[in-house]
Amino acid sequence: MAIKITEECINCGACEPECPNNAIYEGGAEWRFSDGTTVRGPVSMLDGSVIDAGAAQTPVSLDLYYIVHDKCTECVGFHDEPQCAAVCPVDCCVDDENYRESEEVLLGKKAKMHV
């Protein structure tokens, strides 16, 4: 599964630098799959769409920090626990019940992003 940031977020920004996949962005900021990864060219997303890794994408949230699910690996392969949740002062980085992925899938996402 991926992690999501709830509306309890106070926009402190503690989570963003902790993400090894650069999957966390400030509210209103465009994101790119290539940010913090070695991925270039076309990328297949979880919903089946294909995007250019370097193309700017629409922000997931305009007001709060957000996590790009396609880039989130819950820190599997990097740390024993999601680092965003570990540093969040208000516990708003939580499991996203809408995105369930096995450890094998999460490790595959990590391998795809960090060649």
N, C-alpha and C positions, 0 to 999 in steps of 0.2 A: 504494500500500500504506500501511498505517499502521505506527506504531512500537509496540513493546511493551517493557515493563520486565521484565527477567529476574530470577530468584531471587538473582542476585548483588547486587541492590540493597541498599545499606546504610542506606536511609531517611534520607539526608542532606537531602532536600528541595530540592536545587539546581535540579532540573528544573521544578518546579511553577510558579514565577513567570516562567519563560522562555516558557511556552506561550502563543502569541497567541490560542488558541481556548479557553483554560481547559479543556483536555481531560485534564489530569493532576490526580489527587486522591490524598490521603494514604490509606493502607490503612485500611479500616473506615469511611471517610467516604462518605456518600450523595452522589450527583451529580445534577445537573439539566442538561438541554440548554440551558436559558436562562442558565446561569452563564457570564458573559463574552461572551454573544452577544446579538444583537437578536431572536432567535427567540422567538416567543410562540405559544401555542395548540398544535394538534396537529402532531406531527413524524413523518414516515415514517423508520423506522430501516433500516439495511442488511439486517436479517433480514426485512423486510416488515411488522413490527409498527408500530403507531402509538402514540405516547405523548404526554402533555401536556408541553410544554417546561418548565413550571414545577414539575412533580411530582417529588418525591424518588425516585430510583432506587436499587436495591440496589447496594452496593459491588461492584466487580469482584473486588477482593482485600481480605481482612481484615487482612493482615499487612504488605503492601508497597505502596508507591506504585504506581498503575496509570494506564493511559491508556484513555480511552473512545474506541474505534475510530471510532464514528460522528461524533465531533467532531475527530478528528486529520486534519490536512491535510499532515502532514510539513513544515509551515511554508511550503508552496508558496504563493506570492503575498505572503509576508511576508519570508522570508529565503532565502538560497541553500542552506541545509542545516537539518535539524531541530535546533532549539536545545536540546532536551532532551539529545540525543546529544552536542552540542558542549560542554555544561557538566558532563556526568556524569563524576565522578571515577573511576568503576570500569567505565565502558563497558558499562553494562547496558541502555541505551536502544538497541534494535536493530530492524532491519526485521522486521515480523511477516509471515512467509510465508503466513499464513492470510488476510490481507487485502491483496489486490493491487488497486490502483486507478491509472488513468492520470493524467497531469498534468491533463488536461482535467476528469476527475471531481473531482480534488482542488481545482481552481480553482472548480468548481461548488459544492462543499461550502463553501468559503470565502465565496463570494458569497451563499449561502443563510444563513450564520451572521452575516455582517457587512454588513447593508444600510445 
